[in-house]
Amino acid sequence: MRRLLPYPLLTASLVVMWLLLNRFSLGHLVLGSIIALVASRAMAALQPAKPQIRRWDKIPLLVWLVFVDICRSNIAVARIVLSRGRRQNSGFVSIPLDLRDRTGLAVLACIVTSTPGTAWLEYNSTSGHVLIHVLDLVDDRAWIDTIKHRYEHLLMEIFE
């Protein structure tokens, strides 16, 4: 059974998502099921490593910090957009990271990219530097401190 359906939860979730995005019909159920099975088999072919979470108790704090920062960034970006006369100073920041865990890096990339006004552009695994774009860059050092002390530190506790 594991060979036919390597990720049953993923398959079921994809079928449900397909049916939520489309009208329910027998045809959509069959098509969604086929797509979900193929996606599940493709995921098995990739053989992703299972993340090792060391500190489950730190996850709610990380979620709260991300939520607060996303709310703050939404307000800041809205101010920039609504104040047409104000000139923002967008730019790039290279941040040295100590975090090496692949799952932790993926979570950090999601955090940075989902925060309005910032985008994760590039990660150099050799040097450990990440390049981000900031819509309103005032102080490079503030961004480096925010990423390193607010997120990276927590992610290293959770994953490494």
C-alpha positions as CSV (number, residue, x, y, z in Angstrom):
1,M,0.0,0.0,0.0
2,R,2.9,2.4,0.8
3,R,4.2,1.9,-2.7
4,L,0.9,2.9,-4.3
5,L,0.2,5.7,-1.9
6,P,3.5,6.9,-0.3
7,Y,2.0,10.1,1.2
8,P,-1.7,9.4,2.0
9,L,-2.3,12.7,3.9
10,L,-0.8,14.7,1.0
11,T,-2.9,12.8,-1.5
12,A,-6.1,13.4,0.5
13,S,-5.3,17.1,1.0
14,L,-4.7,17.6,-2.7
15,V,-8.0,15.9,-3.6
16,V,-9.9,18.1,-1.1
17,M,-8.1,21.2,-2.4
18,W,-9.0,20.3,-6.0
19,L,-12.6,19.8,-5.1
20,L,-12.7,23.1,-3.2
21,L,-11.2,25.0,-6.1
22,N,-13.6,23.3,-8.7
23,R,-17.2,22.4,-8.6
24,F,-17.8,19.0,-7.3
25,S,-18.5,16.4,-10.0
26,L,-17.5,12.8,-10.6
27,G,-15.1,14.0,-13.4
28,H,-13.4,16.5,-11.0
29,L,-13.2,13.8,-8.3
30,V,-11.5,11.4,-10.7
31,L,-9.2,14.0,-12.2
32,G,-8.3,15.4,-8.8
33,S,-7.5,11.9,-7.5
34,I,-5.3,11.2,-10.5
35,I,-3.4,14.4,-10.1
36,A,-3.0,13.9,-6.4
37,L,-1.7,10.3,-6.9
38,V,0.8,11.5,-9.5
39,A,1.9,14.4,-7.2
40,S,2.3,12.0,-4.3
41,R,4.4,9.6,-6.3
42,A,6.5,12.5,-7.5
43,M,7.1,13.6,-3.9
44,A,8.2,10.1,-3.1
45,A,10.7,10.2,-6.0
46,L,12.2,13.4,-4.5
47,Q,12.7,11.6,-1.2
48,P,12.5,14.7,1.0
49,A,14.3,14.4,4.3
50,K,12.0,14.5,7.3
51,P,12.7,17.6,9.4
52,Q,14.0,17.2,12.8
53,I,12.3,19.6,15.2
54,R,14.1,19.9,18.5
55,R,12.1,22.6,20.3
56,W,8.3,22.4,19.6
57,D,7.7,24.9,22.4
58,K,9.4,27.7,20.4
59,I,7.1,27.3,17.4
60,P,4.2,29.4,18.8
61,L,6.7,32.3,19.6
62,L,8.0,32.2,16.0
63,V,4.4,32.2,14.6
64,W,3.5,35.1,16.8
65,L,6.6,37.1,15.8
66,V,6.0,36.5,12.1
67,F,2.3,37.5,12.5
68,V,3.2,40.7,14.3
69,D,5.9,41.5,11.7
70,I,3.6,40.9,8.8
71,C,1.0,43.2,10.3
72,R,3.6,45.9,10.8
73,S,4.9,45.5,7.3
74,N,1.4,45.7,5.8
75,I,0.9,49.0,7.6
76,A,4.3,50.3,6.5
77,V,3.8,49.3,2.8
78,A,0.3,50.8,2.9
79,R,1.8,54.1,4.1
80,I,4.4,54.0,1.3
81,V,1.8,53.3,-1.3
82,L,-0.7,55.9,0.0
83,S,1.9,58.7,0.4
84,R,2.7,59.3,-3.2
85,G,5.1,62.2,-2.5
86,R,7.3,60.2,-0.2
87,R,10.3,58.7,-1.9
88,Q,11.3,55.2,-0.6
89,N,14.8,54.0,-0.8
90,S,14.6,50.4,-1.9
91,G,17.8,48.2,-1.9
92,F,19.5,44.9,-1.4
93,V,20.9,43.6,1.8
94,S,23.3,40.6,2.1
95,I,22.9,38.9,5.4
96,P,25.4,36.3,6.8
97,L,23.6,33.3,8.2
98,D,24.8,30.7,10.7
99,L,21.7,28.6,10.0
100,R,22.5,25.6,7.8
101,D,19.5,23.3,8.3
102,R,17.6,23.1,5.0
103,T,14.2,23.1,6.6
104,G,15.1,26.1,8.8
105,L,16.4,27.9,5.7
106,A,13.2,27.1,3.8
107,V,11.1,28.4,6.7
108,L,13.2,31.6,6.8
109,A,12.7,32.1,3.1
110,C,8.9,31.8,3.5
111,I,9.0,34.3,6.4
112,V,11.0,36.9,4.5
113,T,9.1,36.5,1.3
114,S,5.6,36.5,2.9
115,T,6.5,39.7,4.8
116,P,5.3,42.6,2.6
117,G,8.1,44.8,1.4
118,T,10.8,42.1,1.4
119,A,11.8,39.3,-0.9
120,W,14.3,36.5,-0.5
121,L,16.4,36.6,-3.7
122,E,19.4,34.3,-3.3
123,Y,21.1,32.0,-0.9
124,N,24.8,31.1,-1.2
125,S,25.3,27.8,0.6
126,T,29.1,28.1,0.4
127,S,29.3,31.5,2.2
128,G,26.0,31.2,4.1
129,H,24.9,34.6,2.8
130,V,21.3,35.4,1.8
131,L,20.4,38.3,-0.4
132,I,17.1,40.0,0.3
133,H,15.4,43.0,-1.4
134,V,13.8,45.6,0.9
135,L,11.2,48.1,-0.4
136,D,12.1,50.9,2.1
137,L,15.7,50.4,3.1
138,V,16.8,52.9,5.7
139,D,19.4,50.9,7.6
140,D,21.2,47.7,6.5
141,R,22.3,46.9,10.0
142,A,18.8,47.0,11.3
143,W,17.7,44.4,8.7
144,I,20.7,42.2,9.5
145,D,20.0,42.3,13.2
146,T,16.3,41.6,12.7
147,I,16.9,38.5,10.6
148,K,19.7,37.2,12.7
149,H,18.3,37.9,16.2
150,R,14.6,37.7,15.6
151,Y,14.3,34.8,13.2
152,E,17.5,32.9,12.7
153,H,18.2,32.5,16.4
154,L,14.7,30.9,16.9
155,L,15.0,28.8,13.8
156,M,18.3,27.4,15.0
157,E,16.7,26.5,18.4
158,I,13.8,24.8,16.6
159,F,15.7,22.9,13.9
160,E,19.4,22.5,14.8
